[in-house]
Amino acid sequence: MRENYQITDTTGKTHWISRASAVAGLITGKKNGKYYVLLEQRGPGCPDNIGKWCAVCGYLNWGETRKDAVMRECYEETGYRPDPDKVIELQTIDDPERDPRENIVTRYIMLANIDDIGLKLAHEDINKFTEKRGGEANEVSRIVLFSIDEIDAMNPDDFAFNHKDMIFEIIKEYEMKTISGKIKWFIKGIFNK
């Protein structure tokens, strides 16, 4: 097991280095009863997993909430600005066995109008020009709107990190949260009459 450690910066201030806090956001919506997901292909400016597909993801900046971070990463990586009211935190994964980097990842679903996403892609409002929006140069090589069936047919090795699994886990978690919320309100309504 790795231990946290200290470093001292050039001003003499000491900082602790420990596990990183990251976010992952799934830009998705339903059309004709089927989920569609906006994914990006990692470009040559990425440190790893070049050419592999992933959802919006990244690390928190100083002074930033997790929700702020996922919305910033979404804009930097795709050019899409999600509606803050439709950015829903689903779960935090902190199992060190799940990720070789041992990142602590908070997952979000960002609900979007799929027709709107398609238009923004067609008009290049959603695009790979990350550096213009504060992201790393060449971080993204392509952005594509996939149906959930297309994603299901893809090889898990075509995805960075564990993002193929994550896509289905996020959708399942959201559906369960939505269904359990409806059931909870339904039961509350029955017994509070």
N, C-alpha and C positions, 0 to 999 in steps of 0.2 A: 504494500500500500504506500502510495506517495504521501508525503507530508507537505503541509503548507510551509512556505518559507518567506523570509524577508529580503527586500532589496532596499538599497538607499539610493535616492536620486541625486542629481548634481547639486541640489540645494541642501542636501543633508537630511532631507525628510525620509523617514522609513515607511515602506509600504509592504503590506502582506500580499503574497501571491497565493491564490487558492483556486478552486474550481470556478469556471466562468458561468455567468448567467446569459443564456441565449433565448431567442424567440423564434418561433416558426409560425407562419400564417398561411392558411389555405384560402385563396381567393376562389370562391365557388358560388354557384347558384343552380337553381333547377329550371329546366325548360322542358315542357311536355312530360313532366314527372321524372326526368332524368337529370342527375347531377352533371355539371360541367366544371372543369377545374383549369385555372390559368397556371401554367407551369413555365419555368425558365430553364434554358439549357446553360450550364455554367461555361463561361468563356475563358480564354487564355489568361485573363488577369486574375483568375482565382488561384489560390495556393494549392488546391487539390480538386479531385473529382471533375476535371475539365471534360466537357462534352456530355456530362451526365445531367439528367433532369432533376429538378427540385422545386419545392414550393419556396415562397419568400422566406428568408431566414437570415439571422445575423445576431450580433452581440449588442448588449445595452451600452449606450454611451453614458458618461458621467452625467448626473442630474436628470436622468430620463426614467420614466416609468416603463414597465414592460409593454403596456399598451402603446405608449408613445413610440417605443422602439420598433414594434411590429408595423406600425403605421408609417414610420420613417423608412424602414427597410422596404416596405411595399412601394412607396413612392420612388425611392432611390433606384430600386432594381427593375421596376416596370413602368414607372410614370403614372401609375394608377393611384388615385387618392381615395381610399375607402371612406365610407360614411362612418364616423366614429360610433354612431349608435348601432351599427351593424358589425362591429368588431367585437366578437364575443370570446372571452377567455374560457377555455374548456378544461385544461389540466396542466399540471406541471410534472414533468418526468425528471426524477433525480436519481434513478437507479444507475450507479456507476458501471454496472455490467452491460448496460444497453448501448453505451457510446464509448469508444476507445478514448475519447478526449475527456470523458466524465463531465461533459457540460450539463448544467441544470437547464432544461428547456421548457419554457412555457408555451403551450400551443394555443393558437387562436383560429377561429373560423371567421372569415371576412365575407359576409353575404353580399352578393352583387347581382345586379340585373344582367343576365347573360347576353341579352340583345345589346345592351349598352356596352358591355365588354367587347363584343364582336365589332361594333361600330368604332370604338376607340382603337382597336387593333387595325381595322381597315384604314382609318385615318392617321395611323401611326402616332396617336396620342399615347398609346401604350407601345413602348419601344425599348430597344436594348441600349440606348445611349445613357448609360448610368452615370458617367462622369459629369455630364451637364447638370445632374441633380444631386451632386455631392457624393456619389458612390465611387467605387474603384473603377479605373479605366478597364475596359474589356471584361468586366465581371460577368456579363450576360452575352451569349452569342445569339440566342433566339428566344422568343416568347410565343407560346402556342396555347390555344384553348382546346383542351381535350375533353371528350366525353369520358364518363367513368368507365364505360365499356372499353374504350381505347386504352385507358390506363391499365385496366385489368389484364388486357392482352399483352402488355409490355413485359419484358424481362426485368425482374428486380435489379439485375446488374446494370440496367440502363439508368438507374437512379442514384443520386448522391445520398450518402448517409443511409438512413433507413426510410427514405421519403415515400416509397411506394406503400409500404406498410402504414406509415404515418397518415397518408391520405385517407385510407379506408378507416383507420382508427379514429381520426378526427370526425369524419362524417358519421360514423357509428355513435361516437360520444355525443355529437350534436343531436342526432335523432333521438337518442335515449334521453338526453336532457330535455328536449322538447316534448317528447311523449310523457316522461315522468312529471314534467311541469303541468301538462294538461290534465293528467290523471289526478295530481295533487289538488289542483283548483276544482276539478269536478267533484272529488270526494269532499273537499272543504265546503263546496256549495250544497251538497246533499245533507251533511251533518249540521250545517249552520242555519238551516231553515227553521 
